[in-house]
Amino acid sequence: MQTTITYRREGIPTAPFATVASEVLLGIDPGAGAIKICGPGGGIQLPSIVATDGSRGLSRMAGLAQAKPPLRIVTKAGTFWVGARAADWGRVVENLDHDRFTGSPELQALTYAGLTRYRQQCNRLAVELNVTIGLPLETLTGPESETASLAAGVRRWLVGGHTWTADGTPCEAAITEAKISSQPAGALFDFLLDETGGFILARKLLFGKEIGVVSVGMSTVELLVARNGAPVNRFTAGQTFGVRRLLELAAPDGLYTLGELDTQLRAGRLDIGLALPIWASEVTGLIERRWGRDYRRFAAIVVVGGGALLLREALLTRFGGKAFLPEDPVIATARGLFKMALMQAARKRAKPARDGAEEVADG
């Protein structure tokens, strides 16, 4: 069956959900600011705010509006509130340690919540899933033994059967395969590939040249330069200068959690007037130290992440005509991971056909 893929800025599909065989391919970006999931039914994002269920809902009171609860996820590890309003309903779990990717309770709850939202958007979600997950560069650039151990841990918790309840509804899924990539690599392939996983002809000509990626997420700012699909190590870096740093500058008193500050920022209620120029200087300083003037040799520079919207003018001005900002830079990484999965699946299907043709020719 031909895959149907459509995207809108808010991630709501405009075409029917379609699958390939019995397995659905998904790209997952488990960002510190929001989890993003893209697949045949389009893309969704859900703020990465997870709170333990430590409070009971209040009954309706005269003169006060009844607050709508966030998504309630029950797993083997416990009960969690997930989403933008989770901080109002329980104790927020703020864990930015890389070990969370190996299946910490809050990441499991967040992933199940993301799959639930994706299923609700598509009206259905196939039980068998083949996922490509994007991790921060920092998790993949340490000693080989450490990165191999992390990748094994990620696959260990992802691959297999999963059950949970979402707002009281039982849910299940089986992840048959989990591929590990980096978040900037997802952004790169979002730029290079079309909605079927094939190369965009005009951009395929750039594949053999150096293409830069600037990813500004909640936790980190990551720089990647790739040539022929392989990273150029001296131009690659990742540091914790993400939107989290802007939030800390804007509210240094520590009265609010990062999740609460992020919610205020998304709603336009956080005053970042003084903090934004300082943060912008820190981000551009990182780029200057790693790339200097060498960025002029790059064929293109792809700018993605939620922070890219805040730094849009500064980054576009710095890179001039070389900068490319996707229509929706927040979901670009997950979308690129999905496109990458489509490309790899197409090549896998084509390989037996080529092998068969070679056998006939040999015969």
Secondary structure as GFF3:
##gff-version 3
##sequence-region A 1 363
A	DSSP	beta_strand	23	30	.	.	.	ID=ss1
A	DSSP	beta_strand	34	39	.	.	.	ID=ss2
A	DSSP	beta_strand	42	47	.	.	.	ID=ss3
A	DSSP	beta_strand	50	52	.	.	.	ID=ss4
A	DSSP	beta_strand	71	75	.	.	.	ID=ss5
A	DSSP	beta_strand	78	82	.	.	.	ID=ss6
A	DSSP	three_ten_helix	86	88	.	.	.	ID=ss7
A	DSSP	beta_strand	91	92	.	.	.	ID=ss8
A	DSSP	three_ten_helix	98	102	.	.	.	ID=ss9
A	DSSP	alpha_helix	105	122	.	.	.	ID=ss10
A	DSSP	beta_strand	128	135	.	.	.	ID=ss11
A	DSSP	three_ten_helix	137	140	.	.	.	ID=ss12
A	DSSP	alpha_helix	144	158	.	.	.	ID=ss13
A	DSSP	beta_strand	160	166	.	.	.	ID=ss14
A	DSSP	beta_strand	169	182	.	.	.	ID=ss15
A	DSSP	alpha_helix	183	192	.	.	.	ID=ss16
A	DSSP	alpha_helix	201	204	.	.	.	ID=ss17
A	DSSP	beta_strand	211	216	.	.	.	ID=ss18
A	DSSP	beta_strand	221	227	.	.	.	ID=ss19
A	DSSP	beta_strand	230	231	.	.	.	ID=ss20
A	DSSP	three_ten_helix	233	235	.	.	.	ID=ss21
A	DSSP	beta_strand	237	239	.	.	.	ID=ss22
A	DSSP	alpha_helix	243	250	.	.	.	ID=ss23
A	DSSP	alpha_helix	258	266	.	.	.	ID=ss24
A	DSSP	alpha_helix	275	291	.	.	.	ID=ss25
A	DSSP	three_ten_helix	294	297	.	.	.	ID=ss26
A	DSSP	beta_strand	300	304	.	.	.	ID=ss27
A	DSSP	alpha_helix	306	310	.	.	.	ID=ss28
A	DSSP	alpha_helix	312	319	.	.	.	ID=ss29
A	DSSP	three_ten_helix	320	322	.	.	.	ID=ss30
A	DSSP	beta_strand	323	324	.	.	.	ID=ss31
A	DSSP	alpha_helix	332	362	.	.	.	ID=ss32
###
